[in-house]
Amino acid sequence: MSDASVCHLASLPDELLVAIASELRIERGFLNDTDAEERRVSNNAITTRSLSALVLTCRKFNAIATPLFYQCVIRPPQTRSRNLLFRTLINNPALGQHVHYLELDEDNRYMPDPRKEFQGLDAVKLGRLMLRAKWLIWSPDSTEPVVDIGNTIYSTSGSIESEYTKRQRKAVYANPLDLLVFMMDNLQEAALPARLSSHLSFRHTEHDKLRRVWLGNAKRPSERTCRVPIVLSGTEGNLSVYLRGYPITANPRMAISPFLGEHEPRTLAPMTEMVLSIYEGNPEYMDILLAECASLERFSIRWFWTDLPVQDFPVDLPSLRESLCQVQDSLTHLTIDPSESAWRVGMDEIVPSMGSLRNFKALKYLEVTEIVLWDDDESADPPPLSAILPPSLETLLIIKTEWDDDIGDALYQLGVDIPAFFPHLQTVECTWRPAPEPVAEELMKLFKASGVDLQLSIEDDIDSHASGS
């Protein structure tokens, strides 16, 4: 290394410079764990500063690093920084084409005063830019999109109004996110404070590319569990779903707004993935929510414990199955975990299972707890898995389930039925609690004979440990 010579960055090959810049990646989306979220924010800040330094290093690196630098816009913290960002994007709209990810926190949800924020900007230039934008963001008080800058309102029809009323002051354009989004035609993902979602009113066009939205609050994790209005179409009824910073993925269009009303066109949002973490699940809301997702491919729902008062909605697995039947032809991945539910169940109460999934002919991946497959009625024999699971299944994960003779018998019967009922099955996993070694070895041998990988935890031989000591 002592003989190594110093070289100029500009003399390095483009491929090497691209590789260097590409190693600086932003971690997208809020995390539920507070410590992990703090590390994510800290690491992202370091990465952003590093990309900024590369942009300023030399012309060659500037051309390579600039698209990566603008690919993720993260928490512009100060009013001055936001103003500079707006000015940069307005004066050089091509930079906005690089943005794929936008992240805002609670501190910059609103501008203190839009008139001061945009003082000195070319309002006409900004207005025309917004009118040409691929994204349309509609005012909650009007059926016509408007651009609100200072004392002038630019409407899509070209008319100009000079009256700056209280209603217009509350228009969605008093929100920094809306103004940023207008200049980000290729925005794919956004991480927003949950409260901010109630101020958005997206009405997308065929050019839209938004795929994923994280709702949460990184600074106050307790506020990540909040009631967020989610509207998947132009209906007036709002769906209150409990989210915890998990992504809701839409492809290609999604609307988030409590403002969309009777004037909005009714368009189903063809969502492909929905991930919910809830502490209570109203079966009626679930039914309505899934009714809006005609092409849903992935659905995950997990209950979690909370000290907040709940309305005693039970973990109604049969009703959830009926709701999911609306997407049975498209659903490929299904995860259901009610193990942490706060629902109080009486000692003599029988919790019914979900029932048969045989009609879910596209289902490939199933991750469930024991109660989803079999109810807890000890007086009745549980049905074999071949009677309740579809032949299309490739992966079965039985999670958070105690090992007992019933589980062993069910897996043995499944192993026997594989050749006749499950031609596509590749993996079965039940590892939460260990199985006795002789039983585990017999089951794995049975599954292996059908070409299926059975993954089990194996119980330690306590006697051998005792004798060895």
C-alpha positions, 0 to 999 in steps of 0.5 A: 500500500505504501507504493500506491499512488494518488489519482484524481477522481475524474480519472477513474472509470465511470463504472467505478464511480457509479459503483461507489455512488450506488453503495450509498442507499437510503433506507425507506419507510418508518420502522416500528421499533424506536431504536431501529428507527433512530438508527435508520434516521441517523444512517440516512442523514449520513448517507445524504451528507455523503451524496451531497459531498459527492455531488460537489466533488467534481463534474464527473461525479456530479453527473453520476451522483446527482440523480442518486442525491435527488432520488430520495428527499428526506425531511427538509427540516427548516423553512429555509431548506424547504424554500431552497428545495422548492426554488431548486425544483422550480428553476430546474424541473428535470431534478424533480424527475429523479425523485422516487421517495419522499419522507416528511416528519411531524415538524414540517407538515405545514408551512407557517405562512405560504405567502412568506414561504414563497416570497420572491418566487415566480408565482406564474411560473410555478402555477404553470408548472403545477398545471402541467404536472402529472399529479392532480391534487384536489382542494377539499372545498372544490371539485376543481384543482387549484394552485394557491400561491400567496394572494393569487389562485390559479385554477386549471380552467385558467381563471384567476381569483384575487380573493384569499379567503379562509377556505382557500388558506386551508386548501391543500396547497398550503401543505409542503407535501402537495407542492413537492409532489407536484414537482415529482412526476416519478414519485413511487414511495412516501413516508408521511406522518399519519395525521398528514394523510387527512390533509391529502387529496390525491386524484391520480391520472394514468401516469401515476407511479405511486406504489407505497405509502408509510403512515407513522410518526418517527418522533412519537412512536406511540402516535403510530397507532392511530385512526387514519382515514383511508379512502380507496375510491371516490366514495363519501364513506371513510374507512377507519383502519388502525395502522402502525407504520406498515406499508400499504401498497397500491398498484397503480393508483391509490387515494388517501383522503377524507375529502373525496365526496360525491363530486369525485368519480368512483374508481376502484383502486387496483391495490395489489398488496395490503398490510395491516397491523390492528388492535381491533377489526370491525368485520364490516370495515374489513368487508368494505375495505376488501371490496375495494380491492378487486385485484388484491394479490397479497394480504397480511393482517396481524393483531397486537395488544394495546392498553387503549379501549377497544370496542370488543370486535372479536377476531372473527375469522369466518367473517374475514374468510367471507371478506377475503372470498371477494379476492379469492381469484387473485390472492397469492399470499395470505398472512393471518396472525391473531395471537396477540389480540386483546380480545378477551375469550371466555374459558368455555368459549370456542373460537371458530377457525377460518374455515376452508380455503379450497376456493382460493385457487391462486393461493401460493403462500400461507402463513397462519397460526393454529387457530386459523386452521383448526378451532379449539373445540377439543370434542371434535376431530380437526379436519385434515389440511387436505380438506381446507387448503388449496392445491395451488399452495407452495409454502405453508408456515404454521407460526406461534403454535405449541407442539402437541400430538394434534399438530404431529398427527395433522402434519403426518396426514398432510405428508400422506396426502401430498402426492394426491392433493398438493402437487406444487407444495415445496415447503412446510414450516412449524418451528415455534416449538420443538418436536420430539426427535423421533417424531420430527425425523419420521415426519421429515423423512415422509415429506422428503419422499414427496419432494417437500422440505419440512422444517421443524425445531427438534427437541433436545435429548434431555436424558443424553444431556443428563447422562453426559453430565 
